[in-house]
Each structure stands twice: as structure tokens, then as C-alpha cells.
Amino acid sequence: MEDILNALGVEKIVIYFQPIVSLQKLKVVGFEALSRGINQGEIVSPMSLFSLAKDLGCNLELDRICRKLALCEFKKIRQQYNDLLLFLNHDPSLLDKNGVMHGFTYQLVKEIGLPPRSIVIEICESKVTNMDSLSRFVSDYKKYGFLLALDDVGNSHSNLNRIPELKPDILKIDRGLIKDVDKSWHKNKILKSISYLAREIRTLIIAEGVETKEEIMEILEIGVEFFQGFYFEKPKSPDKITFNIIENKAKEIVIICIM
């Protein structure tokens, strides 16, 4: 690990969590794990970190380091809140490298002592060129007991035809479709259509990147229950997460909708 950090020019990798909130249950139901590099007290963005790792040919090693750190941090929180889910990003472009990722996360979860059902494998399918590899990966991990989330649904690259192929448990709606949905008739209608589709195929929806009360209230009226975004909390280190503040924001939204 030290060799990788030196090559990337960072002192350490830290994991931030961003909460996912249910406005039906008025509680935090999970976290997405997000990686950051630290160099001389300054944060190195994940985009810079993973771009450099790809150039150096160590993106697989970095990806595995980040997953292990995220799972270890999640285990600490889950000892107090045992019904939480961890949304764990996988770089699906690595699947094209002869299946090098296959089974690693499953073995890691077993070693750390977490139930697979508490982990959501989050995949952005637009990065995959080998759909056969992705389909095998998804099938195997579902058999292990993991949940699957399809990320960035509704952005310019996502393909709705991948939904019946992968049969995800969760669809994460891209911020591009969420932003100003309360002001855009077209975005509203598209989100309603995706919400209807999700109900028909028994898939949950998470609205990503919510930043305003107006966006949340509009999306809630459409029938979406789960939210993630700066309105509730920015990504931060697990020890700085305040459940009561996040959940109070959820209560405020519901009270406004009732009034």
C-alpha cells in the first residue's frame, strides 16, 4: 500500500460517507463510500487520484485499497446501527481486464465479517465495454447475497436497455435529471416515467444530488422515497456524521409537505 501511495503522491487515503435518507422512515438507511487522497493536509479529489492511478497502471490496486478501507469504516458504524447499507462503488471498466475483480469483494466482506446483504454494489454501466463480463459479475454477486445499484440513470450515457439485462435492485437517478426538477416540466415527466417503471419491476429509486427543499418536495410527490445529496449532508468522515441532524432535516421536509 505504501508503494501505491508514494506513486500517487499522497500520504494516505481516507473514506468519506454520504448518507442516503428515507423520507418514509425518516431515518438514514445507508451511506455511499467515497475515497479521498490526503497530501500535506489538503484533499486530493477522487477524479485526480484515480486518473493518475490509471495512467500509472495501478488503478486496480487503488480500487481494492479504497474498498477495503470503506468496508472497515462501515463495520465500525454498523456495530451501532446494524440495519444500515453500504453503497460501494466498483469501477466496472476493470472487469474488462480478464475478470480481475471477480470474487475479491466477496472474500473481503467475509474476512471483515460483514453480511453481503448489507452491501450494495454500485455500478456505472456506461464504463463497461464487455457486457458479458458485467452480467456474470452481477449474477455471481447477487447469488452471494449482495444488492446491486445502477448508478447515473438518466444521464447522457446511461442505457435503459441495461436494466432488464442486469435486473438491479436499485436505480440511482443522476443529478442532471434531479437539478431543478421542480422547475422543469420535461424533467418532471421523465422522472415520473422512471418512477413508474421502477414500481412495475419492483426496483427502488434513489434521487442523487438533491440540494434544495423544492427539488425534494417535487420528487417526493412523484413517489420517490430515498434521497442523497448536499441538502441532507455533504460527504464527510464517518466520525463526524450526526444522525440526529440529518434525520431532523427529513422530518422538516415531511412536515412541510403535510401542511
Accessible surface in RSA format (square Angstrom, percent):
REM  Atomic radii and reference values for relative SASA: ProtOr
REM  Chains: A
REM  Algorithm: Lee & Richards
REM  Probe-radius: 1.40
REM  Slices: 20
REM RES _ NUM      All-atoms   Total-Side   Main-Chain    Non-polar    All polar
REM                ABS   REL    ABS   REL    ABS   REL    ABS   REL    ABS   REL
RES MET A   1   115.82  60.0  71.54  47.3  44.28 105.4  44.10  37.5  71.72  95.0
RES GLU A   2   129.08  74.1 123.10  93.1   5.98  14.2  43.40  83.9  85.67  70.0
RES ASP A   3   116.18  81.4 108.69 108.2   7.49  17.7  33.40  78.6  82.78  82.6
RES ILE A   4    28.42  16.2  28.30  21.1   0.12   0.3  28.42  20.5   0.00   0.0
RES LEU A   5    16.19   9.0  16.19  11.6   0.00   0.0  16.19  11.4   0.00   0.0
RES ASN A   6   100.46  69.3  78.30  75.7  22.17  53.4  28.50  68.6  71.96  69.6
RES ALA A   7    57.15  52.6  28.45  43.9  28.71  65.3  41.32  58.2  15.84  41.9
RES LEU A   8     9.70   5.4   0.00   0.0   9.70  24.4   0.43   0.3   9.27  24.9
RES GLY A   9    44.49  54.9   0.00   N/A  44.49  54.9  36.23  99.4   8.26  18.5
RES VAL A  10     8.83   5.8   1.12   1.0   7.72  18.6   2.47   2.1   6.36  17.3
RES GLU A  11    99.86  57.3  75.13  56.8  24.72  58.9  46.59  90.1  53.27  43.5
RES LYS A  12   108.60  53.0 108.60  66.6   0.00   0.0  54.01  48.6  54.59  58.2
RES ILE A  13    10.61   6.0   0.00   0.0  10.61  25.6   0.00   0.0  10.61  28.8
RES VAL A  14    33.54  22.1  29.67  26.9   3.88   9.3  33.54  29.1   0.00   0.0
RES ILE A  15     9.02   5.1   2.21   1.6   6.81  16.4   2.21   1.6   6.81  18.5
RES TYR A  16    40.62  19.0  40.62  23.1   0.00   0.0  17.61  13.2  23.01  28.4
RES PHE A  17     0.00   0.0   0.00   0.0   0.00   0.0   0.00   0.0   0.00   0.0
RES GLN A  18    14.32   8.0  14.32  10.5   0.00   0.0   0.09   0.2  14.23  10.8
RES PRO A  19     0.54   0.4   0.32   0.3   0.22   0.8   0.32   0.3   0.22   1.4
RES ILE A  20     0.82   0.5   0.82   0.6   0.00   0.0   0.82   0.6   0.00   0.0
RES VAL A  21     0.00   0.0   0.00   0.0   0.00   0.0   0.00   0.0   0.00   0.0
RES SER A  22     0.00   0.0   0.00   0.0   0.00   0.0   0.00   0.0   0.00   0.0
RES LEU A  23     7.73   4.3   0.00   0.0   7.73  19.4   0.21   0.2   7.51  20.2
RES GLN A  24   140.43  78.5 109.97  80.4  30.46  72.5  38.92  82.9 101.50  77.0
RES LYS A  25   129.21  63.0 104.38  64.0  24.83  59.1  60.28  54.3  68.92  73.4
RES LEU A  26    54.01  30.1  48.82  34.9   5.18  13.0  48.82  34.3   5.18  14.0
RES LYS A  27    69.79  34.0  69.79  42.8   0.00   0.0  38.32  34.5  31.47  33.5
RES VAL A  28     2.08   1.4   0.00   0.0   2.08   5.0   0.00   0.0   2.08   5.7
RES VAL A  29    22.31  14.7  19.65  17.8   2.65   6.4  21.82  19.0   0.49   1.3
RES GLY A  30     0.02   0.0   0.00   N/A   0.02   0.0   0.02   0.1   0.00   0.0
RES PHE A  31     0.00   0.0   0.00   0.0   0.00   0.0   0.00   0.0   0.00   0.0
RES GLU A  32    12.34   7.1  12.34   9.3   0.00   0.0   0.00   0.0  12.34  10.1
RES ALA A  33     8.72   8.0   2.70   4.2   6.02  13.7   3.04   4.3   5.68  15.0
RES LEU A  34    39.29  21.9  36.22  25.9   3.07   7.7  39.23  27.5   0.07   0.2
RES SER A  35    15.19  12.8  10.74  14.3   4.45  10.3   1.50   3.2  13.69  19.2
RES ARG A  36    38.53  16.2  38.53  19.6   0.00   0.0   0.43   0.6  38.11  23.1
RES GLY A  37     0.00   0.0   0.00   N/A   0.00   0.0   0.00   0.0   0.00   0.0
RES ILE A  38    23.28  13.2  23.28  17.3   0.00   0.0  23.28  16.8   0.00   0.0
RES ASN A  39    56.09  38.7  54.13  52.3   1.95   4.7   1.75   4.2  54.34  52.5
RES GLN A  40   150.75  84.3 122.33  89.4  28.43  67.7  37.67  80.2 113.08  85.8
RES GLY A  41    65.00  80.2   0.00   N/A  65.00  80.2  33.37  91.6  31.63  70.8
RES GLU A  42   124.08  71.2 123.18  93.2   0.90   2.1  45.03  87.1  79.05  64.5
RES ILE A  43    93.68  53.3  65.84  49.0  27.84  67.1  65.84  47.4  27.84  75.5
RES VAL A  44    37.70  24.8  34.30  31.1   3.40   8.2  37.70  32.8   0.00   0.0
RES SER A  45    49.47  41.8  43.08  57.5   6.39  14.7  39.59  84.3   9.88  13.8
RES PRO A  46    44.71  32.6  43.95  40.1   0.75   2.7  44.27  36.6   0.44   2.7
RES MET A  47   160.18  83.0 149.08  98.7  11.10  26.4 117.58 100.0  42.60  56.4
RES SER A  48    62.91  53.2  51.33  68.5  11.58  26.7  27.97  59.6  34.93  48.9
RES LEU A  49     2.10   1.2   0.97   0.7   1.13   2.8   2.10   1.5   0.00   0.0
RES PHE A  50    58.59  29.3  55.69  34.5   2.89   7.5  56.01  34.0   2.58   7.4
RES SER A  51    60.71  51.3  51.02  68.1   9.69  22.3  27.26  58.1  33.44  46.9
RES LEU A  52    70.15  39.1  67.95  48.6   2.20   5.5  69.61  48.9   0.55   1.5
RES ALA A  53     0.00   0.0   0.00   0.0   0.00   0.0   0.00   0.0   0.00   0.0
RES LYS A  54   144.53  70.5 131.71  80.8  12.82  30.5  77.14  69.4  67.38  71.8
RES ASP A  55   116.92  81.9  79.29  78.9  37.63  89.0  26.71  62.9  90.21  90.0
RES LEU A  56    91.74  51.1  59.05  42.2  32.69  82.2  63.95  44.9  27.79  74.8
RES GLY A  57    56.15  69.2   0.00   N/A  56.15  69.2  27.88  76.5  28.27  63.3
RES CYS A  58    12.77   9.7  12.70  14.2   0.08   0.2  11.76  29.8   1.01   1.1
RES ASN A  59    10.59   7.3  10.16   9.8   0.42   1.0   3.24   7.8   7.35   7.1
RES LEU A  60    29.57  16.5  29.44  21.1   0.14   0.3  29.44  20.7   0.14   0.4
RES GLU A  61    79.34  45.6  76.52  57.9   2.82   6.7  37.86  73.2  41.48  33.9
RES LEU A  62     0.00   0.0   0.00   0.0   0.00   0.0   0.00   0.0   0.00   0.0
RES ASP A  63    10.20   7.1   9.74   9.7   0.47   1.1   0.90   2.1   9.30   9.3
RES ARG A  64    67.66  28.4  66.58  33.9   1.07   2.6  15.68  21.4  51.97  31.5
RES ILE A  65    25.80  14.7  21.19  15.8   4.61  11.1  25.46  18.3   0.34   0.9
RES CYS A  66     9.40   7.1   8.42   9.4   0.98   2.3   8.68  22.0   0.72   0.8
RES ARG A  67     4.27   1.8   3.52   1.8   0.75   1.8   4.12   5.6   0.16   0.1
RES LYS A  68   108.43  52.9 108.43  66.5   0.00   0.0  51.74  46.6  56.69  60.4
RES LEU A  69    51.41  28.6  51.11  36.6   0.30   0.7  51.22  36.0   0.19   0.5
RES ALA A  70     2.08   1.9   2.08   3.2   0.00   0.0   2.08   2.9   0.00   0.0
RES LEU A  71     0.00   0.0   0.00   0.0   0.00   0.0   0.00   0.0   0.00   0.0
RES CYS A  72    48.83  36.9  45.13  50.3   3.70   8.7  20.01  50.7  28.83  31.1
RES GLU A  73    48.52  27.9  48.32  36.6   0.21   0.5   5.36  10.4  43.16  35.2
RES PHE A  74     0.00   0.0   0.00   0.0   0.00   0.0   0.00   0.0   0.00   0.0
RES LYS A  75    73.05  35.6  72.97  44.8   0.08   0.2  35.02  31.5  38.03  40.5
RES LYS A  76   124.94  61.0 117.52  72.1   7.42  17.7  78.94  71.1  46.00  49.0
RES ILE A  77    18.30  10.4  16.27  12.1   2.03   4.9  18.30  13.2   0.00   0.0
RES ARG A  78    38.80  16.3  35.69  18.2   3.11   7.4   3.90   5.3  34.91  21.2
RES GLN A  79   136.99  76.6  97.29  71.1  39.70  94.5  42.53  90.5  94.46  71.6
RES GLN A  80   147.23  82.3 113.05  82.6  34.18  81.4  35.99  76.6 111.24  84.4
RES TYR A  81    87.27  40.7  83.43  47.5   3.84  10.0  54.97  41.3  32.30  39.8
RES ASN A  82   107.80  74.3  99.47  96.1   8.33  20.1  18.18  43.8  89.62  86.6
RES ASP A  83    86.49  60.6  61.90  61.6  24.59  58.1  42.18  99.3  44.31  44.2
RES LEU A  84     3.52   2.0   2.78   2.0   0.73   1.8   2.78   2.0   0.73   2.0
RES LEU A  85    42.43  23.6  42.43  30.4   0.00   0.0  42.43  29.8   0.00   0.0
RES LEU A  86     0.00   0.0   0.00   0.0   0.00   0.0   0.00   0.0   0.00   0.0
RES PHE A  87     3.21   1.6   3.21   2.0   0.00   0.0   3.21   1.9   0.00   0.0
RES LEU A  88     3.88   2.2   3.88   2.8   0.00   0.0   3.88   2.7   0.00   0.0
RES ASN A  89    54.99  37.9  47.63  46.0   7.36  17.7  30.08  72.4  24.90  24.1
RES HIS A  90     7.74   4.2   1.34   0.9   6.40  16.4   1.44   1.5   6.29   7.3
RES ASP A  91    35.30  24.7  29.91  29.8   5.39  12.8  14.36  33.8  20.94  20.9
RES PRO A  92     1.94   1.4   1.42   1.3   0.53   1.9   1.94   1.6   0.00   0.0
RES SER A  93    37.02  31.3  31.77  42.4   5.26  12.1  22.83  48.6  14.20  19.9
RES LEU A  94     1.11   0.6   1.11   0.8   0.00   0.0   1.11   0.8   0.00   0.0
RES LEU A  95     4.09   2.3   3.54   2.5   0.56   1.4   3.54   2.5   0.56   1.5
RES ASP A  96    51.67  36.2  26.85  26.7  24.82  58.7  21.35  50.2  30.32  30.2
RES LYS A  97    94.69  46.2  89.37  54.8   5.32  12.7  71.25  64.1  23.44  25.0
RES ASN A  98   151.15 104.2 113.37 109.6  37.79  91.0  38.81  93.4 112.35 108.6
RES GLY A  99    27.88  34.4   0.00   N/A  27.88  34.4  17.14  47.0  10.75  24.1
RES VAL A 100    54.50  35.9  39.10  35.4  15.40  37.1  47.25  41.1   7.26  19.7
RES MET A 101     0.94   0.5   0.37   0.2   0.57   1.4   0.37   0.3   0.57   0.8
RES HIS A 102    87.95  48.1  65.80  45.7  22.14  56.6  44.95  46.3  42.99  50.0
RES GLY A 103    12.71  15.7   0.00   N/A  12.71  15.7  12.71  34.9   0.00   0.0
RES PHE A 104    56.21  28.1  49.81  30.9   6.39  16.6  55.41  33.6   0.80   2.3
RES THR A 105     0.00   0.0   0.00   0.0   0.00   0.0   0.00   0.0   0.00   0.0
RES TYR A 106    47.50  22.2  47.50  27.0   0.00   0.0  13.85  10.4  33.65  41.5
RES GLN A 107    85.97  48.1  85.95  62.8   0.01   0.0  34.66  73.8  51.31  38.9
RES LEU A 108     9.57   5.3   8.39   6.0   1.18   3.0   9.17   6.4   0.40   1.1
RES VAL A 109     0.00   0.0   0.00   0.0   0.00   0.0   0.00   0.0   0.00   0.0
RES LYS A 110   110.06  53.7  86.77  53.2  23.29  55.5  51.96  46.8  58.10  61.9
RES GLU A 111   136.58  78.4  97.67  73.9  38.91  92.6  48.63  94.1  87.95  71.8
RES ILE A 112    21.95  12.5  13.21   9.8   8.74  21.1  19.39  14.0   2.56   7.0
RES GLY A 113    49.56  61.1   0.00   N/A  49.56  61.1  28.10  77.1  21.45  48.0
RES LEU A 114    10.64   5.9   3.66   2.6   6.98  17.5   5.09   3.6   5.55  14.9
RES PRO A 115    28.53  20.8  22.19  20.2   6.34  23.1  27.90  23.0   0.63   3.9
RES PRO A 116    30.76  22.4  30.76  28.0   0.00   0.0  30.76  25.4   0.00   0.0
RES ARG A 117   163.97  68.8 158.55  80.8   5.42  12.9  62.82  85.9 101.15  61.3
RES SER A 118     1.41   1.2   0.33   0.4   1.09   2.5   1.41   3.0   0.00   0.0
RES ILE A 119     0.00   0.0   0.00   0.0   0.00   0.0   0.00   0.0   0.00   0.0
RES VAL A 120     0.00   0.0   0.00   0.0   0.00   0.0   0.00   0.0   0.00   0.0
RES ILE A 121     2.01   1.1   2.01   1.5   0.00   0.0   2.01   1.4   0.00   0.0
RES GLU A 122     1.63   0.9   0.18   0.1   1.45   3.5   0.21   0.4   1.42   1.2
RES ILE A 123     0.81   0.5   0.61   0.5   0.19   0.5   0.81   0.6   0.00   0.0
RES CYS A 124    17.44  13.2  15.01  16.7   2.43   5.7   9.48  24.0   7.96   8.6
RES GLU A 125     2.88   1.7   2.66   2.0   0.22   0.5   0.14   0.3   2.74   2.2
RES SER A 126    45.37  38.3  14.29  19.1  31.08  71.6  10.12  21.6  35.25  49.4
RES LYS A 127   119.87  58.5 104.39  64.1  15.48  36.9  61.06  55.0  58.81  62.6
RES VAL A 128    10.32   6.8   0.00   0.0  10.32  24.9   0.00   0.0  10.32  28.0
RES THR A 129   121.85  86.7  86.02  87.2  35.82  85.4  79.97 107.4  41.87  63.3
RES ASN A 130    60.41  41.7  54.50  52.7   5.91  14.2  14.14  34.0  46.27  44.7
RES MET A 131    35.14  18.2  31.56  20.9   3.58   8.5  31.77  27.0   3.37   4.5
RES ASP A 132    99.22  69.5  95.96  95.5   3.26   7.7  14.87  35.0  84.34  84.1
RES SER A 133    12.59  10.6   9.05  12.1   3.54   8.2   3.58   7.6   9.01  12.6
RES LEU A 134     0.00   0.0   0.00   0.0   0.00   0.0   0.00   0.0   0.00   0.0
RES SER A 135    40.38  34.1  35.13  46.9   5.25  12.1  28.65  61.0  11.74  16.4
RES ARG A 136   143.38  60.2 139.60  71.2   3.78   9.0  69.20  94.6  74.18  45.0
RES PHE A 137     2.80   1.4   2.38   1.5   0.42   1.1   2.53   1.5   0.27   0.8
RES VAL A 138     7.25   4.8   5.34   4.8   1.90   4.6   7.05   6.1   0.20   0.5
RES SER A 139    48.59  41.1  41.60  55.5   7.00  16.1  28.77  61.3  19.82  27.8
RES ASP A 140    37.67  26.4  36.97  36.8   0.70   1.6   4.51  10.6  33.16  33.1
RES TYR A 141     5.04   2.4   5.04   2.9   0.00   0.0   4.90   3.7   0.15   0.2
RES LYS A 142    67.92  33.1  51.67  31.7  16.25  38.7  40.88  36.8  27.04  28.8
RES LYS A 143   164.79  80.4 126.75  77.8  38.04  90.6  88.28  79.5  76.51  81.5
RES TYR A 144    71.71  33.5  51.81  29.5  19.90  51.8  33.79  25.4  37.91  46.7
RES GLY A 145    32.31  39.8   0.00   N/A  32.31  39.8  26.84  73.7   5.47  12.2
RES PHE A 146     6.65   3.3   1.51   0.9   5.13  13.4   1.51   0.9   5.13  14.7
RES LEU A 147    55.45  30.9  54.33  38.9   1.12   2.8  54.87  38.5   0.58   1.5
RES LEU A 148     5.43   3.0   5.43   3.9   0.00   0.0   5.43   3.8   0.00   0.0
RES ALA A 149     0.00   0.0   0.00   0.0   0.00   0.0   0.00   0.0   0.00   0.0
RES LEU A 150     3.87   2.2   3.87   2.8   0.00   0.0   3.87   2.7   0.00   0.0
RES ASP A 151    19.70  13.8  17.89  17.8   1.81   4.3   0.52   1.2  19.17  19.1
RES ASP A 152    34.53  24.2  34.53  34.4   0.00   0.0   1.91   4.5  32.62  32.5
RES VAL A 153     2.55   1.7   2.55   2.3   0.00   0.0   2.55   2.2   0.00   0.0
RES GLY A 154    34.39  42.4   0.00   N/A  34.39  42.4  12.47  34.2  21.91  49.1
RES ASN A 155    38.05  26.2  23.65  22.9  14.40  34.7  15.05  36.2  23.00  22.2
RES SER A 156   109.25  92.3  61.80  82.5  47.46 109.3  57.77 123.0  51.48  72.1
RES HIS A 157   121.73  66.5 110.18  76.6  11.55  29.6  70.31  72.5  51.43  59.8
RES SER A 158    27.07  22.9   8.64  11.5  18.43  42.4   5.49  11.7  21.58  30.2
RES ASN A 159    60.98  42.1  55.71  53.8   5.27  12.7   6.93  16.7  54.05  52.2
RES LEU A 160    96.93  54.0  87.50  62.6   9.44  23.7  88.18  61.9   8.76  23.6
RES ASN A 161    90.93  62.7  79.09  76.4  11.84  28.5  44.60 107.4  46.32  44.8
RES ARG A 162    36.57  15.4  36.57  18.6   0.00   0.0   0.00   0.0  36.57  22.2
RES ILE A 163     7.00   4.0   6.69   5.0   0.31   0.7   6.69   4.8   0.31   0.8
RES PRO A 164    85.21  62.1  72.44  66.0  12.77  46.4  80.71  66.6   4.49  27.9
RES GLU A 165    86.51  49.7  60.36  45.7  26.14  62.2  38.14  73.8  48.37  39.5
RES LEU A 166     4.13   2.3   0.30   0.2   3.83   9.6   1.53   1.1   2.60   7.0
RES LYS A 167   139.50  68.1 130.06  79.8   9.43  22.5 103.69  93.3  35.80  38.1
RES PRO A 168     6.26   4.6   0.34   0.3   5.91  21.5   0.34   0.3   5.91  36.7
RES ASP A 169    47.31  33.1  40.30  40.1   7.01  16.6  12.78  30.1  34.52  34.4
RES ILE A 170     6.67   3.8   6.67   5.0   0.00   0.0   6.67   4.8   0.00   0.0
RES LEU A 171     0.00   0.0   0.00   0.0   0.00   0.0   0.00   0.0   0.00   0.0
RES LYS A 172     0.00   0.0   0.00   0.0   0.00   0.0   0.00   0.0   0.00   0.0
RES ILE A 173     0.00   0.0   0.00   0.0   0.00   0.0   0.00   0.0   0.00   0.0
RES ASP A 174    27.34  19.1  27.21  27.1   0.13   0.3   0.13   0.3  27.21  27.1
RES ARG A 175    58.39  24.5  57.00  29.1   1.39   3.3  46.06  62.9  12.33   7.5
RES GLY A 176    42.68  52.6   0.00   N/A  42.68  52.6  34.00  93.3   8.68  19.4
RES LEU A 177    13.35   7.4  10.29   7.4   3.06   7.7  12.75   9.0   0.60   1.6
RES ILE A 178     0.00   0.0   0.00   0.0   0.00   0.0   0.00   0.0   0.00   0.0
RES LYS A 179   101.58  49.6 101.58  62.3   0.00   0.0  63.48  57.1  38.10  40.6
RES ASP A 180    46.99  32.9  46.99  46.8   0.00   0.0   8.21  19.3  38.78  38.7
RES VAL A 181     1.34   0.9   0.00   0.0   1.34   3.2   0.00   0.0   1.34   3.6
RES ASP A 182    45.73  32.0  16.25  16.2  29.48  69.7   7.68  18.1  38.04  37.9
RES LYS A 183   162.34  79.2 122.24  75.0  40.11  95.5  84.58  76.1  77.76  82.8
RES SER A 184    32.56  27.5  25.07  33.5   7.49  17.2  21.13  45.0  11.43  16.0
RES TRP A 185   166.24  66.7 153.33  74.2  12.91  30.3 140.42  74.9  25.82  41.9
RES HIS A 186   127.22  69.5 126.05  87.6   1.17   3.0  86.79  89.4  40.44  47.1
RES LYS A 187    53.01  25.9  52.98  32.5   0.02   0.1  36.03  32.4  16.98  18.1
RES ASN A 188    16.03  11.1  16.03  15.5   0.00   0.0   6.23  15.0   9.81   9.5
RES LYS A 189    84.64  41.3  82.90  50.9   1.74   4.2  43.22  38.9  41.43  44.1
RES ILE A 190    86.88  49.4  84.40  62.9   2.49   6.0  86.88  62.6   0.00   0.0
RES LEU A 191     0.22   0.1   0.22   0.2   0.00   0.0   0.22   0.2   0.00   0.0
RES LYS A 192    90.53  44.2  86.60  53.1   3.92   9.3  47.59  42.8  42.94  45.7
RES SER A 193    71.29  60.2  60.34  80.5  10.95  25.2  36.54  77.8  34.75  48.7
RES ILE A 194     9.96   5.7   9.05   6.7   0.91   2.2   9.96   7.2   0.00   0.0
RES SER A 195     3.98   3.4   3.74   5.0   0.25   0.6   0.33   0.7   3.65   5.1
RES TYR A 196   129.75  60.6 129.75  73.8   0.00   0.0  94.07  70.7  35.68  44.0
RES LEU A 197    61.12  34.0  60.10  43.0   1.03   2.6  61.12  42.9   0.00   0.0
RES ALA A 198     2.58   2.4   2.58   4.0   0.00   0.0   2.58   3.6   0.00   0.0
RES ARG A 199   137.16  57.6 117.27  59.8  19.88  47.3  75.29 102.9  61.87  37.5
RES GLU A 200   112.17  64.4  83.52  63.2  28.66  68.2  18.52  35.8  93.65  76.5
RES ILE A 201    75.60  43.0  51.06  38.0  24.53  59.1  58.30  42.0  17.30  46.9
RES ARG A 202   225.25  94.6 190.53  97.1  34.72  82.7  72.47  99.0 152.78  92.6
RES THR A 203    11.48   8.2   3.26   3.3   8.22  19.6   0.30   0.4  11.18  16.9
RES LEU A 204    95.90  53.4  93.88  67.2   2.02   5.1  95.90  67.4   0.00   0.0
RES ILE A 205    12.35   7.0   6.77   5.0   5.58  13.4   6.77   4.9   5.58  15.1
RES ILE A 206     4.62   2.6   4.62   3.4   0.00   0.0   4.62   3.3   0.00   0.0
RES ALA A 207     0.08   0.1   0.08   0.1   0.00   0.0   0.08   0.1   0.00   0.0
RES GLU A 208    24.45  14.0  24.45  18.5   0.00   0.0   7.33  14.2  17.11  14.0
RES GLY A 209    20.20  24.9   0.00   N/A  20.20  24.9  17.39  47.7   2.80   6.3
RES VAL A 210     0.00   0.0   0.00   0.0   0.00   0.0   0.00   0.0   0.00   0.0
RES GLU A 211    80.11  46.0  63.16  47.8  16.95  40.4   9.32  18.0  70.79  57.8
RES THR A 212    54.41  38.7  51.21  51.9   3.20   7.6  52.61  70.7   1.81   2.7
RES LYS A 213    80.57  39.3  78.37  48.1   2.19   5.2  36.61  33.0  43.96  46.8
RES GLU A 214    99.72  57.3  95.62  72.3   4.10   9.8  44.62  86.3  55.10  45.0
RES GLU A 215     2.79   1.6   2.79   2.1   0.00   0.0   0.69   1.3   2.09   1.7
RES ILE A 216     0.00   0.0   0.00   0.0   0.00   0.0   0.00   0.0   0.00   0.0
RES MET A 217    60.78  31.5  57.01  37.7   3.77   9.0  49.94  42.5  10.83  14.4
RES GLU A 218    47.89  27.5  45.67  34.5   2.23   5.3   2.17   4.2  45.72  37.3
RES ILE A 219     0.00   0.0   0.00   0.0   0.00   0.0   0.00   0.0   0.00   0.0
RES LEU A 220    44.73  24.9  35.30  25.3   9.43  23.7  35.30  24.8   9.43  25.4
RES GLU A 221   149.35  85.7 115.26  87.2  34.09  81.2  47.50  91.9 101.85  83.2
RES ILE A 222    18.34  10.4   2.24   1.7  16.10  38.8   5.32   3.8  13.01  35.3
RES GLY A 223    49.38  60.9   0.00   N/A  49.38  60.9  23.58  64.7  25.81  57.8
RES VAL A 224     4.37   2.9   0.53   0.5   3.84   9.3   3.79   3.3   0.59   1.6
RES GLU A 225    37.08  21.3  32.56  24.6   4.53  10.8  16.39  31.7  20.69  16.9
RES PHE A 226    24.68  12.3  24.68  15.3   0.00   0.0  24.68  15.0   0.00   0.0
RES PHE A 227     0.00   0.0   0.00   0.0   0.00   0.0   0.00   0.0   0.00   0.0
RES GLN A 228     5.24   2.9   5.24   3.8   0.00   0.0   1.20   2.6   4.04   3.1
RES GLY A 229     2.45   3.0   0.00   N/A   2.45   3.0   1.94   5.3   0.52   1.2
RES PHE A 230   102.78  51.4  88.75  55.0  14.03  36.5  88.81  53.8  13.97  40.0
RES TYR A 231    35.67  16.7  26.56  15.1   9.11  23.7  29.08  21.9   6.60   8.1
RES PHE A 232     0.89   0.4   0.15   0.1   0.74   1.9   0.15   0.1   0.74   2.1
RES GLU A 233    22.79  13.1  20.89  15.8   1.89   4.5   2.04   3.9  20.75  16.9
RES LYS A 234   122.62  59.8 121.88  74.8   0.74   1.8  64.91  58.4  57.71  61.5
RES PRO A 235    25.51  18.6  13.57  12.4  11.94  43.4  13.57  11.2  11.94  74.2
RES LYS A 236    59.55  29.0  58.60  36.0   0.95   2.3  25.77  23.2  33.77  36.0
RES SER A 237    26.93  22.8  25.48  34.0   1.45   3.3  22.27  47.4   4.66   6.5
RES PRO A 238    22.63  16.5  13.78  12.6   8.84  32.1  14.02  11.6   8.61  53.5
RES ASP A 239   124.13  87.0  82.05  81.7  42.08  99.5  52.90 124.5  71.23  71.0
RES LYS A 240   132.51  64.6 122.39  75.1  10.12  24.1  71.27  64.2  61.23  65.2
RES ILE A 241    19.13  10.9   0.75   0.6  18.38  44.3   0.75   0.5  18.38  49.9
RES THR A 242    53.35  37.9  49.43  50.1   3.92   9.3  50.30  67.6   3.04   4.6
RES PHE A 243    31.43  15.7  28.67  17.8   2.76   7.2  28.67  17.4   2.76   7.9
RES ASN A 244    97.88  67.5  91.38  88.3   6.49  15.6  39.17  94.3  58.70  56.7
RES ILE A 245    88.04  50.1  86.81  64.7   1.24   3.0  87.74  63.2   0.31   0.8
RES ILE A 246     0.00   0.0   0.00   0.0   0.00   0.0   0.00   0.0   0.00   0.0
RES GLU A 247    38.02  21.8  38.02  28.8   0.00   0.0   2.20   4.3  35.82  29.2
RES ASN A 248    70.15  48.4  69.12  66.8   1.03   2.5  16.48  39.7  53.67  51.9
RES LYS A 249    63.34  30.9  63.34  38.9   0.00   0.0  33.66  30.3  29.68  31.6
RES ALA A 250     0.00   0.0   0.00   0.0   0.00   0.0   0.00   0.0   0.00   0.0
RES LYS A 251    93.16  45.4  92.55  56.8   0.61   1.4  44.55  40.1  48.61  51.8
RES GLU A 252    85.22  48.9  82.93  62.7   2.30   5.5  32.56  63.0  52.66  43.0
RES ILE A 253     0.00   0.0   0.00   0.0   0.00   0.0   0.00   0.0   0.00   0.0
RES VAL A 254    31.17  20.5  31.17  28.2   0.00   0.0  31.17  27.1   0.00   0.0
RES ILE A 255    97.05  55.2  96.67  72.0   0.38   0.9  97.05  69.9   0.00   0.0
RES ILE A 256    62.40  35.5  55.12  41.1   7.28  17.6  55.61  40.0   6.79  18.4
RES CYS A 257    55.54  42.0  24.97  27.9  30.57  71.8  23.96  60.7  31.58  34.1
RES ILE A 258   138.45  78.8 108.18  80.6  30.28  73.0 114.83  82.7  23.62  64.1
RES MET A 259   179.71  93.1 117.11  77.5  62.60 149.0 137.22 116.7  42.49  56.3
END  Absolute sums over single chains surface
CHAIN  1 A    12786.7      10519.3       2267.4       6884.0       5902.7
END  Absolute sums over all chains
TOTAL         12786.7      10519.3       2267.4       6884.0       5902.7
